[in-house]
């Protein structure tokens, strides 16, 4: 029973990794150990690719925040919303420089954003404007 489950799982791995086997060892017969080694190799490569894409995404996020701050800093019109946006983006910049990851993806002014910015959850004193 246990041996059948192991063999079935190895056969499934073999069929899932067939393209990899053709690239690495095109003419050889795959033994169970080869299948397991190829699986470990493939999964470790996938994990490395995933971590590098996270780094790229964080860099893109930081660049976007920098562009938004740059644009808002050049605007001549200064409103309360404008200053709140600048404050929010500056806090994102400083937190991403410390942690290299976006601190908060919550909308500006949301209760979650206020809790992460101020450290304390406070209810919004005025209702949010909604276009509908």
C-alpha positions in Angstrom: 0.0 0.0 0.0 2.7 2.5 1.1 5.0 1.5 -1.7 2.2 1.9 -4.3 1.6 5.4 -3.1 5.3 6.3 -3.3 5.5 4.8 -6.8 2.3 6.6 -7.9 3.7 9.9 -6.6 7.0 9.4 -8.4 5.2 8.6 -11.6 3.2 11.8 -11.2 6.4 13.8 -10.7 7.9 12.2 -13.7 5.0 13.2 -15.9 4.9 16.8 -14.5 8.6 17.3 -15.0 8.8 15.6 -18.4 9.9 18.8 -20.2 12.7 19.3 -17.7 13.9 15.7 -18.1 14.1 16.2 -21.9 16.2 19.3 -21.4 18.6 17.8 -18.8 18.8 14.1 -19.7 17.1 13.6 -23.1 18.2 9.9 -23.7 18.5 8.4 -20.3 16.1 6.3 -18.4 14.9 8.1 -15.3 15.3 6.2 -12.1 13.4 7.2 -8.9 16.4 9.0 -7.5 16.8 11.0 -10.7 13.2 12.0 -10.6 13.5 13.1 -7.0 16.7 15.0 -7.7 15.2 16.8 -10.7 12.1 17.7 -8.5 14.3 19.2 -5.9 16.4 21.1 -8.5 13.2 22.4 -10.2 11.6 23.5 -7.0 14.7 25.3 -5.8 14.9 27.1 -9.1 11.3 28.1 -8.8 11.8 29.4 -5.3 14.8 31.5 -6.4 12.8 33.0 -9.3 10.0 33.9 -7.0 12.2 35.7 -4.6 13.9 37.7 -7.4 10.4 38.7 -8.7 9.5 40.0 -5.3 12.6 42.2 -5.2 11.7 43.6 -8.7 8.1 44.3 -7.6 9.3 46.1 -4.4 11.7 48.2 -6.5 8.9 49.0 -8.9 6.6 50.0 -6.0 9.2 52.3 -4.5 9.9 53.9 -7.9 6.2 54.5 -8.3 6.0 56.2 -4.9 9.0 58.4 -5.8 7.4 59.4 -9.0 4.1 60.3 -7.2 6.0 62.4 -4.6 8.0 64.1 -7.4 4.8 65.0 -9.3 3.0 66.2 -6.2 5.9 68.3 -5.1 5.9 70.2 -8.4 2.2 71.0 -8.2 1.4 74.7 -7.6 -2.0 74.0 -6.1 -1.7 73.2 -2.4 -4.8 71.7 -0.8 -5.5 69.7 2.3 -5.8 66.6 0.1 -2.5 67.4 -1.6 -0.6 67.7 1.7 -2.2 64.5 3.1 -1.1 62.6 -0.1 2.4 64.0 0.3 2.5 63.0 3.9 1.3 59.6 3.1 3.7 59.0 0.3 6.6 60.3 2.4 5.8 57.9 5.2 5.7 55.1 2.6 9.1 56.1 1.3 10.7 56.1 4.7 9.1 52.8 5.7 10.1 51.1 2.4 13.7 52.4 2.9 13.8 50.7 6.3 12.1 47.4 5.4 12.6 47.3 1.6 8.9 46.4 1.3 5.7 48.4 1.1 4.4 49.0 4.5 0.8 49.4 3.8 -1.4 48.8 0.8 -4.5 50.2 2.4 -6.2 53.3 0.9 -5.2 56.7 2.2 -7.5 57.8 5.0 -8.9 54.3 5.6 -9.2 53.2 9.2 -6.4 50.6 8.6 -4.1 53.3 7.1 -4.8 55.5 10.1 -4.0 52.7 12.5 -0.7 51.9 10.8 0.3 55.6 10.4 -0.7 56.7 13.9 -0.3 53.4 15.7 -3.8 53.7 17.2 -7.1 52.8 15.6 -9.4 55.9 15.6 -12.8 56.0 13.9 -13.3 58.5 11.1 -15.1 61.6 12.5 -16.8 62.4 9.2 -18.4 59.9 6.7 -16.4 59.0 3.6 -17.7 60.6 0.5 -18.8 58.1 -2.1 -19.8 58.9 -5.7 -22.9 56.8 -5.7 
